[in-house]
C-alpha cells in the first residue's frame, strides 16, 4: 500500500490540498531541473502557468498542476492551455499537465485524443505527469517522505492498518517479528548509552575494561551484535515479499526511516574521540541522558503500536509483559483501593527497579502506604491532592520537579522515570496540563478510579488524545494472591508521612527547590 495524493486531503482539506499539490510539483521540478524553475503568483490569474522552466526571453516549458482526484474537468484544462498558448508575454516550448491520479482506459483515450489534436494544431510537445510518475520521481529525488510528511511512526501506523485489513495470520506474524526486532535494536542502543552514562566519570578507564580504545570501536562492537538481528529481519522480509510485495516494501521503508531517526537521536555523539574525551563530564552526561530518554520514548512508541494491535486481534507474540505505567487502575472501595495500590506498586517494582514514586492521595486520607518498609532503597513521596482549589500548585510542583529543562534550558532531567500516582479523580483541565508536562519530562502517570466511573474516565482521557491503558478489577487478582504477604504487611503498617504542603521556590543561586515538607529536591542551575 503506497501513500498517494489523497493523503493531502486528510492533512490539509480539499482547498489546502490543491495548494499543497502545486507546492509538491514545484519542489519536484526545482529538484529535477535545479535552476530556472519558477512559480507564478495569481494576480489576478496565473496566465495559464503554475510552474515554468526557462526564461521568458526564450520558449519555456509550462507545467499546469490540476488537483483532480476523481473527475477530470477539461473545461479547466482547456482554459489554462488556451491562456498559455495565447499569452503574448512568452512562447510555449512544451506544456505538461500534472495530475494527482492515474487514468483509466476511457480517461486515457480521451486524453490521447485531446493531446494529439493540440500538438498537431500548435506544434508543441504536450505531456502528462500522472500520480505514479510523480510519486516515482519524488522517491527518486528523495522528496517522498518530506512531501507526504511521512515519519517512522506514520509508516508503522500504515503497516499495522494494512495488516489489520488483511487478517492474514502468516503476514501478521512476519510484521510482528520485524517490529519486535526493531524494538530489540532500540534496546541494544539504550544499553550502550546507559553503560556510557554509568561510567561517564572516567571513560578512559571504562574503555580499558572493555579493551577498546575509541568510541568508534565501541559503537562498532554494538553494531556487530545488531548484525545478526538485521539478518533475521532481512530473511523474514524476503519471505514477506513473496506473499505481499507492497507490504514488504513498506516494512523496508519503515526500517530505513527508523534507523535514520535513531541516528538523528544519537547525533550528539557523532564527533571525534578527541572532542568527546575532552568534553566536560556534565555536558557529556546531559548528552547521554538526552539520547537515552529519546531512545526510550521511541521504544515506548513501538511497543504501544504492538500492544494496540494485539488488542485488535493480531496474533502478536511480541509483548511478553504488560507495561503497567501510564494506566488507569480500577478499584471497588476504600479497602480495595489500598490493596490494589499495593499490588500495583509491588508489580511495578519487579520490572522497573530503579524508578521513583510520587503519590497524591485523596483529601480525606490521613495515612499513606509505607512502601519504603519493603523497598528501603527506593524514593517514595506522599502528598495530598490539593483538590479542587489549588491544583495549579500540584502542576507547578510536578513540572519543576521533573521537567527535562526549564524555559532557559538549564536543568537536566532524570535518567529513570518517576511514577506519579493519583488517587483523586482529576478534572479535564488538570489532566490536560499534566499530559503536556510529559513532553519534557520522563514521567509516567497512574490514575486510580472507581470501577463504576472507569468507562467515563477512559473516554475523558481518550477525548483529550491521551494514550492510556486500563487495568480492570479482574486483571490484578493473580498479583494480589501472589503478593498477599507483602500487601498484608504494608496495610498493617501505614505511614503517617502524608503532607498537605506542595511548595516550589527559587534559591539564591537560581536553583529550583520543590518540597512537600517530608522531603525536598533541589535542581542545581548549570554553571
Buried (B, 14 or more C-beta within 10 A) or exposed (E): BBBBBEBBBEEBEEEEBBEBBBBBBBBBBBBEEEEEBBBBEEEEEBBBBBBBBBEEEEBBBBBBBBBBBEEBEEEEBEEBBEBBBEBEEBBBBBBBBBBBBEBEEEBEEEBEEBBEEBEEEEEBEBEBBBBEBBBEBBBEBEBBBEBBEBBBBBBBBBBBEBBBEBEBEEBBBBBBBBBBBBBBBBEEBBBBBBBBBEBBEEBEEBBEEEEBEBBEBBBEEBEEEBEEBBEBBEEBBEEBBEEBEEBBBBBBBBBEBBBEBBEEBBEBBEEEBEEBEEBEEEEBBBBBBBBBBBBBEBBBBBBBBBBBBBEEEBEBEBBEEBBBBBBBBBBEEEEBBBBBBBBBBBBBBEEBEEBBBBBBBBEEBEEBBBBBBBBEEBEBBBBBBBBEEEBEBBBBBBBBBBBBBBEEEBBBBBBBBBBBBBBBBBEEEBBBBBBEBBEBBBBBBBBBBBEEEBEEBBEBBEEEEBEBBBBEBEBBEEBBEBBEEBBEBBBEEBBEBBBEEBBBEEEEEEBBBBBBEBEEBEBBBBE
